[in-house]
Amino acid sequence: MLPVQLHSDEILSHILSHDTTILIGETGSGKSTQIPQLLLAYGKIAVTQPRRVAAINLATRVSQETQSRVGDTIGYSVRFDHKLSSKTKCKYVTDGMLLRELVSDKQLKNYDTVIIDEAHERTVLTDLLIGFLKELQQQRKLRIVIMSATLNAESFSRFFHNAPILHVRGRRFPVQQLYLREPCDDLVEIAIRCVVQINAGEPLGDVLCFLPGQEEIDRAVTFLERITPEIRQRGFPLMVGMPLYASLPPSEQLRVFQKVKGKQQSRKIIFCTNVAETSITVPGVKYVIDSGLRRVKVWRHALNLSTLLTVPVSRASAQQRSGRAGRECAGKSYRLFQESDFEKMPLVTEPEIARCDVTEPILLLKRHGVNDVLNWSWFEHPGKESILQALGELLLLGALDARGSLTPLGYRMSSLPLPPQLSVVLIAAEDKQKHCLDTCIDIVACLSVENLLLTPPWEQRDIVNERRIAICHRASRWGDLVLYKELWDRYFRDSPAGDDKRTLCQELYVNQRAMRQVQKVRGQLRGLFRLHEDPDTSAHHALETEEIPAVITCFLSGYPKNLAILHPDRSYKIVTTGETVQPHPASTLFAQRKTDCPAILYTEYVYTSKGYARNVSRLDLSWLGS
């Protein structure tokens, strides 16, 4: 029995006798599956998860344990996918979905208990939910359970008026820790070497390999697929590489929980981000390979730019990762860093709200009727400067009036599942010429999906760029937003067969999995704007040259500060700050003669070795007056 099951009477009595309970359940304690089951007889329950894959997997697992179908007593709701019915009593949801429910139902009348799981991840959505729930608890009877495997329990207890803390020990097996003797240069190469070493010398068991991001994961899967036949010929077990990251479609995420069909001597090699760090248990894992790194985007509000950084994980995260190898039996953890590096890691992960742009959270608070956002019930205050910068951005976009109140435009923006800037783009497109909205939706859908365009190897970069421009000929003049639209047109209209789509994506270094996600986002947005799909693909609206200025000016409405003008010294300077910026090397406008491009508009300003504009479009200065 799981530890939560062994102490179920005591845990249930404690939760029922307190409005708020902080529960620290160590890895393997069964908190995510068993606590909701204990509370089924006491009203309707929402259980939040930071990620879709965890919400779906847990709902499936608990449905099996309660001998019911997913969507009956136990259901889930994530973006683009839900299984619910009138009989559903416990719903696993992502943080974002519950926040959306709060927009339409400020009292969350459908729930008697809300469980915030994996609270230690401290996503901005989790922090917002905790603040909303605290205020809601003052208005009506609502049971709240804050759960995590690793957590600064005292801070949560203080926030909820010294709520009691419960500790439940986990069930885990010993995990041997192994470190590198020397630092490594190529992370993917050393990870693959480690996988091959495990496959050749260790008993059968699956491998979970943590890498910083999707790009490294896709490289690793491709690398493994290339070398597996040769290794198999030498008599070693078959290795089946699988990716696991948040932007994967749910059907592909669920593959990692299934056995490899018809293969006797085989093992799954799962390359993942920190999506597999907590919440989900992948059966059969005996070995963990940990890069010790994660990728985060840090927002610098003073400069209006974001920096994409690869940073060390915290010690708490490293321990969580290692613990994945000891869920079912004794295991091994191969850390791709030195033991001295572990001691230098931060103790815990910093909250996301301390490093992100809070414009979207502030808009959500305004939609919820919060006037004094500076003094709201922030669990972690983002800082006065960040809030003022966000308020200024919303005022510029027209979401707020001079008194800080939500405008009709702001109300509509808050109803769309998009950042405020992209919401403005689509709302502006409604008033433009025919088909402008169709085109903007296609582009916004592409911008909403990470890693749609892959980075080719350096030696193939020019060849791939030439292939893209040959297909997307307008993009060479008008830039990256037009490139997205033309790629989508080619993928959607001209390549109906699966093999054709696959070949197209391979030749142009387009992520086909991401393209499928684009199709889902596009469908959702078209539904929200009541644009009904035509089953005849030949009726699909392809981009026309004469509509490009209208499309780009719609994006200018959403990004009015992201404008840079060419100066006599042949550099682009941002209008609002005077900072020098140039198109990113991956941009179609990077190599264009600057005299041909008097101004540029961009959706993102990132800093690596220098300031780069991403998703760049050409602007004519004559458009600025309108």
N, C-alpha and C positions, 0 to 999 in steps of 0.2 A: 504493500500500500504506500501511496505517496504521503509525505509528512503532513500535508494539509488534511488528508483524509483521516490520518491517525488522531488529529486534534480538532476534528470538525466541530464537535459540540461546543468546545471552548471558544473557537474562533467565531462561530455563528452567534453565540450568546453575546460576545464582545461587540460585534458589528451591529447587532440589533439594539443594543443598549446605548449606542453613541451615534450622534449625527454624523460625525466624521471619524474615520479610522485610517491611520497610516500603517500599512502592512509591508514589512520588509520580508520578502520571501526569497531565500537564496535559490540559486540555480538548481532545478530539479525538485523544488518543493511542491509544484503542481498548482501554484497560485492562479495562473492565467486560465486554467481549465476547471479547477475545482471550486474556487470562490464563487463564480457565477452560478454554478449548480447548487451550491448551498443556499443561495438566495432566491431560487426559482419560485418557491412557495410564498414569497413575500412581496409580490408585485413585479412590474416590468423593469427590465434592466438594460442599460446601455453600457457596453464595455469598449473603451477607446483603445486604439492601437496607433502607433506612429506611422505604420506602413500597411499598404493593401495586402501584401502577401501574408502578413501575420494575421490580419483580421479574417481573411478567407480560410487560412489553414486552421486557425483555432475554432472557428465556427464549424468546420468540417469535423474536426476531432471531437468536439463536445457533442455534436449531433450523433456521432457513432457511439459515444459513451452513454448517451441517453436513449439510444435505440430509436432515433427518429430521423427523418429526412431533413437535409439542410433546407431551411426555409419554413419548416413547421414550427416546432417549439424554439429552436435555435436558428437564427438567421444572420445575415451580414449585409452591410451596405458600404460599398466603396465606389469611387468614381467609375462610371461606365459599367458597373456590375452590381447587382443586388439580388438576394434571394430572401424574400420575406413573404409573410401571409398574415391573415387576420389572427392566426393562432400563435404568432411569434411572441414569446415572452422575454427572450434574451437576444439582443442584437449586438453583434460585434461591428464596430464602425471605426473608420479612420477619424483622427482628430478633426480634419477638415469637414467631413460630412456632419459631425455633430455640431460644429460651429454654424454650418449652413442651416441646420434645423433650428438653432437658436435665433437666426435671423427671422424665420417665419413663425416661430413659437418661443417667445421670450421666457415663458414659464417652464418650458420642456414638460408639458403636462402629460406626455406619453410615458414618462419614466418615474418610478419610485426610488430607484437606486442608479447612481452613475458611478462606474468604476473607471478610474484613470490608471491604465496599466503602463508599465515601462516609463514611469514619470521621470526617472533619472536622465532620460535622453534630453529633456529640457528643450524640446523644439518650441519655436515661437507659438505654434498652435496649441501645444500643451499648456504653456504658460498663460495664454489668453483664456483657455477653457477653465483653468483653475481659478482665475480671477472672476470670470462670469459665475461660476458655480458658488463661490463664496458669497457673492452678492445675492444670488438667487436663494441661497439657503436662509438668508435673512427675511425673505418674502414668503416662503412656503416650506412645508416639511419635505425635505429631500435628503436621502441618505447618500453620503459620499465615501468612497473607499479609494485611497491613493496607494497604488501598489508599485513595487519595484524590486529588482534583485539587488541593486546597489543604489543607495540614495542617502543624501544628507537629511536623515529623517527629522532631525531637530528643527531645521528651517521650515519644513512643511508643517510640523506640529505647531510651531509658533504662529504661522500664517493663519491656521485654522483654530486660533484661540486655544492653544495648548492641547490639541487633540491627542488622544492616547496612541502609543506606538506599539504594534505587535511585531514580534520577530518569530519567523518560522524557519527552522533549519532546513537546508536542502538535502537532496540525496545525490551524492556524486561519488565517482570512483577516482582513484589517484591518477594524476596526469603528470607524466615526466616532462620537464622543461628542458629544451635543448636550444642553445644559442650559437650564433656565428662567432668564429674566432676573429674574423676581420670584416670590415665593412664591405658591402657589395656595390657594384656600379649599376648593373642592369637588373632591375627588380624582377621583371618578367622572366628573364633567363635563369636567375637563381631559383625562382619559384618552380619553374619547370624541371630544373635539375633535381630539386628536392622531391618533387612528385615522382620522377623516374627512380630516384634512390629508394623511396618508400615502396614503390611497386616492385622493385627488384629484391628488396631485402626484408620486408615486413609481412606478417600474416595479412590475409584478406581483411579489408575494412575500407570504408569510404573516406575520402579526404576533403576537408573544407579549407579552402585557401583564401584568405582575406587580402584583397588588393585595394589600392586607394580609390579607383574609379572605373567607370565603364570602359574607357579606352584600353586600360591595362588588361581588363578582364577579356575583352574581345580579342586582343592580341594573344593572350594566353590560350584561349580556347582554340584559335586558329593554329597556333604553334603546336599544341598537343595533337590536334587532328592530323597534322602533317607528319608527325614522328610516330604516331601510334602503330601503323601497320608494320613498320620495321621492328619495333619493340615486340609486337605480337609474334612475329616470325621467330624470334629468339626464345619463345616458350614462356614468356612472362604473361601475367594476367592482362586481359583487355582493359584499357583505360577509356572511360567514356566522359569526355569533358562537357560540362554544363555551366552556363552563366547564371548568375542570380544577382539582379539589382532592381531597384525600385521601378524603373521605367519599362521593364519587361512586361509584356502582356500576361495577365493572370494565368492563362493556360500554360505558358512556358515556364512561369515561376513554379507551378505545381509539379512540373516534371521531376524536380529534385527530390520530391517526397516519394516517388514511385521507384520500384525495383527495375533494374535493367532486364528487359524481357529476353528470355531464351539464352542468356549468357551465363554459363556455369562459372568459369574463372574470370570474373570481371570486378571492377570497382568504379564507382562514380568519383569523378574529380570535379568538385563544385567550386568554381571561382566566383567569389562574392565580394560585395561591399559590406559595410556594417549592418546591412539589412538582416544578416543572419547572426548578428551578435547576441541578440536577446529575442524573446517572444516565441520564436519558432525553434523547434527541435527537428533536425533532419535525421531520420533514422539511419542507423548503420555507420555513423561517423566515428572513427577511432583515431583519426589523425587530423591535426589542425596545423596549417602553415600560416603564420601571421607576419605580414609585412610591417606591422607596427605603425602604419600610416593611414590617413584618411584625407579626403579632399573637401575643403570648405571654401565657401565664398564669403569674404569679409567686406562689408560695406563701409566706406569712408564718407560719412555724411557731409563733412566739411568740403570735400573735393568732388562730391557727387559721382564717385566711381567705385567700382567693386574690384577686388583683387582675389583671384582664384589661387588658393594656396594648398599645397600638400604638406600636412603637418603631422607630427607624432600624435598617436592616440594617447589617452590618459592611461594611468596604471590600472584604474578600475575597468576600462574597456579591454585592455590586454588580458586581464584576468577573466573577464567574461568570454573572450574569444577562446582562451585556453580551455575553459570549462566545457566548451562544446564537445571536446574529445572525451570527456569523462561522464557523459550522460547515461550510457548503457553498459559500459565496462571500462577497465583501465585503458588509458590511451596515452598518446604522445603529442606534444606541442612543439613545433619547430619554429622558433622565432628568428626571423631574418634580420636580426640586429644583435648587437653585443649586449651582454648582461649589464655592462656599465650604462648603456643607453636606457635601459629600463628604469634605472634609478633616477635618471634625469627627466623622465616623463612627468607631466602634471598629475596630481592625485586623482582629480575628477575632470570630466568634460565641462567646458564652460557653456553656459546657456546660449542658445542660438540668438536670443533677442539682444544679447550684448554686442553682436557683430552683424546684424542684418538691418536692411532698410525697413522702417516701421510704417511706411506710407499705407500699405494695405491693411495692417492691423488697426491703424488709426481710423481709416474709413469704416472698418467693421464696427468699431466702438461708436462712431458717430451714427451709423445706421441703427445701432442698438439704443440710441438715445442718451449716450454719455456726453455731456457738455464739457465737463472739466476733466479732460484726458490726462492732464499733468498729475492730478491727484486721485486718479482712479485706483482701484484695488490691484495694482500691479504686483504680481508675485516677485518679479525681478524688474525694477524700474529701468527702462532703456536709456534714461538720461534726458535732461531737459533739452539739450541741443538737438538730439535725434528727433524728439517729438515736434519741436518747433520747425525743423527742416521738413518733416512730413506734412505738417499743417500748411506750410508755405507751398509745397508741391500740390496739395489738394486744392488750395485756393487758386493757384495758377491754372490748374486743369478745369476749374469751374465746378468742382465737387462741393466746395464750401463757399458761402458768401462772406462778406466782410466781417460779420459777427461770429463767424465760425460755425454757422448752422448748415446743415445738409441741404443742398439745393435739389430740385427735381432731377438734374443731371447726376448728381452724386448718389441719389437714391437708386437710380437705374444702374449706375456703375457698380454699386455694392451688390446688385442682384446677379451680376455675371461672374462666373468662376475664373476670373482673369485678374492679373495685376491691373491697377487703376489706369495705367497708361494705355494698355492694349484695349481696355474697355472703351476709352475715349475714341480710339481709332475706329472701332466698329460702329459706335454710335454716330460718329462724324460721317462714316461711309454711307449711312442710311440716307442722308440728304444729298448725296452726290448723284452723278449720272448712273444710268442703268448698268447693272453688273458690277459696279464699284464695290458693293458690299460682298458679293460673291468672291471677288478677287481678294479683298482684305481678309475675309474669313479664312481662305486657303493659306494666306501668308501667316496670319496669326496662329493658325493651327500648327504650322511648321515651327514657328518661334516658341511654341508652348512645349515642345518635346525636346529633351536633351539629346545631344550627340547625334543629330540627324545626319549631318555631314561629317564623315570620318576624315581623319588626317592621313593622307597617303605617305608612304616612306619618302624621305627627302629626294631620292634619286628618281621617283616617279611623279613628283609634285607637278612639274611643268606639263607632263603628258596628261595627267588627270585634269588639270585646269583647262588644257586645250580641248579635251573631250567634253567637258562641261560647257564651255563657251560655244562649241560646235552645235550642241543641242539647244542651249539657252542663249541664243545670239543677242537678244536684247539686253541681257545681263551685263555684257561687256561695256555697254554705255551707261546703263541705269543702276547697276549695282546689285547688292545681295538680296534685297527684298524681291526684286524681279526674278533673281535666280531661283529663289524658293518656289515662286509661283510657276515658273517654266518647268522646273523639275517635277513639281506635282502634276502639272498638265501632262507631261510625258509619261509619268508613272501611271496616272489614272486613266488617260484616254488612249494612249498609243501602245500600251503594253498590257493587253488584257490577260494574256497567258502567264501562268506562274513562272515558267522557265524564262520567259522574256523579261519579266520583272526582276528576277534574280540576276540575270546577266546584266541588265541595265544598272542595277545597284552595285554590282561588283566592279563594273568598268568605271563608274563615276564615284566610287567610294561613298555611296549612300547607304545608310544603315536601314536595311529592309524591315527589321523589327520596329525601328522607330517610325518608318513610313506607315506601318499598320496602326501604330498609336496615333499618328497624325490623322488618319482616317476616322478614328473614334472621336478625337477632339473636334474635328471638322463637323462630324455628324451632330454632336451635341450642340455646337454653336449655331449650326443651321436650324436646329430645332428651336433653340431659344429665340432666334430671329424669324421663326416661322417661314423658313425657306425649305420647301419640300423637295426631296431628291427626285430626279427624273430617272426612272429605271433604264432609259436609253442613254448609254454612255456617250453616244455621238452628240447628244444634246448638252453635254458638259460645256460650260463656258470657258473657253481658252482665252488667254490674255491677248488684248489688242493694244497696239502701240499708242493709239490716241488716248487711252484711258490711264496710262502710266502717270502723268502729272497729277491727276485727281487722286490716285491711290497714294502716291508719295506725300501729297499734302495732307491726307488723312493721318498718316503717321506723324507728320509734323504737328498736327493737333494734339497727339498723344505725347510727343517728346519735344515740346517747344524749346527746352533748354539744351537739347542735344544737337546743336547746330554749330558747325565750324566753317569759317570763311577763309579762302585762300588769300594770303598776304603777299606783298612784293618779294619777300625773301623765300617764296615758294613753300612756305609752311602753312599748315592749317591751324588756326587758333580758335578755341571755343569762345563763342560770343559772350557768354555770361562770366567766364573766369579769366580769359586771356591765356589759358594753358595751351601748350602745343600738343597736338594729337595727330596721329596718322592712321590711315586704314590698316587693319590687321593684315599680316602677310597672307592669311587665308582668304581675304576679301577679293572679289573680282575687280575692285577698283585699286588694288594695291599697286599694280604695275602701270596703271593708266597715266598718261601725261597730264600733269597737274593743270596745265593751261586749258585742258579740255573740261575741267571740272572745277568751276569757280567756288562751289560750296558743297558741303556734305552734311547729311543727316545720319545719325546712328542711333541704335536702340540701347547700346551698352558701351560703357567706357571702362576698360580693364587695364590694370597695370601689372606688367611682368617685369621685363628689363626697362621698359619705357611705356608711355601712355599710348594705348591702342584703342581705336574705335572698331566695334564689331557690328555686323549687320548694317553695312554702310550703303547709303544711296546717294546718287547725284542729285543736286538741287540747282535749279536755275534761280538766280537772285530775283528775277522778276516775280517769282511766286510768293516771295516773302510779304509783299504788300497786301496780298489777299488772305 
